[in-house]
């Protein structure tokens, strides 16, 4: 009996040390999403004004500019809402986000190739830079907040069961980017002979539109989550 009691106390003490998923207020969620949108807007402005390029004329360089502009914003913001902040410092969360960039880019690169992206050498820089952008949209925020917890990643991305407001900001934009890329690939095989049908132009547009729509939708879920918590507290 004593052993059972002691083991029960140990289990309870361990459970008490596990911190709840980080929460984020509606105003903070709006600021995070607004800054992400501003990062995209700045990247397109710089591409068009400074370099006189766009996704149609120079897709590889434009995608690279988007990744460079968006990456520091995503890492610096999402690292603030890391899980277990007592055990994981802010700098460590930033480091996890940086490590998540090549890992996510590799996964997205292999996924694109598996789903039919061209493998010729001339398309390689375009695919790499598209994969980098997708990594910023999908895996980098989760790397900053969740770290390497496979159970949390599977719950959010495979099972689509976010728990808490910050996880909605991770889950929905990532799924929006993937779904947008899938819809963006539809016009590619059509015989329209338009320059934007070439890989990965239409896919990139679809990715960005899906990401932006999901950012707006995530604010609605954060608001609903905040209201439910407010009702429970009353």
Secondary structure, DSSP 8 states (H G I E B T S, - for coil): -HHHHHHHHHHHHHHHHS-------HHHHHHHHHHHHHHHHHHHHIIIIIS---TTT-HHHHHHHHHHHHHHHHHHHHGGG-SSTTTS-HHHHHHHHHHHHHHHHHHHHHHHHHTT---SHHHHHHHHHHHHHHHHHHHHHHHHHHTT-HHHHIIIIIS----SHHHHHHHHHHHHHHHHHHHHTGGGGSTT--GGGSTTHHHHHHHHHHHHHHHHHHHHHHHHHHHHHHHHH-
